[in-house]
C-alpha cells in the first residue's frame, strides 16, 4: 500500500479529523435541511451498533451483552450493565462521553447510545428495535448514569 493510502486510511479512522474536515459542508447542509446533530449522532450510533453486532460470534444476547460490558470497561467508556431482561433495560454509568460535557444543569438525551443499542439489537434480532432513554438520569458532569429501555427481551 502506498504512503498516500496509509494516510488516507488513517484519516478515515479518526473521527475528530474527519468531522473537522467535513464541518464546513455538513453544518450548512444541516441548517438547510433541518437535520439535527442529535439525529446525526443517532445514525452514527446505529451504524456502529450494527458493525459491533456483526463482530460478535455469540448468538445468545446475554453473551453479547456480557461481552459488550467487558468492552465498555476495557475501553474505559463507563459501566454498561443489563438491569432488566424483559423488557431489556440497560444502564450506563460513569459515562466518559457524558462526563466530558461541561455542566449543562439539565437533562439531555444521549442519542448516540440510543442509536448504538438500537443498531446492535436490530441487527441481532432481525427487526427494528426501539430504544429510548428513561427520563430519570442521575449524577453530575463526569458521573452520569443513564437508563435505556427497549422493546426487546433477552
Secondary structure, 3 states (H helix, E strand, C coil): CCHHHHHHHHHHHCHHHHHHHHHHHHHHHHHHHCCCHHHHHHHHHHHHHHHHHHHCCCCCHHHHHHHHHHHHHHCCCCEEEEEEEECEEEEEECCCCHHHCCCCCCCCCCHHHHHHHHHHHHHHHCCCCCEEECCCCECCCCCCEEEEEECCEC
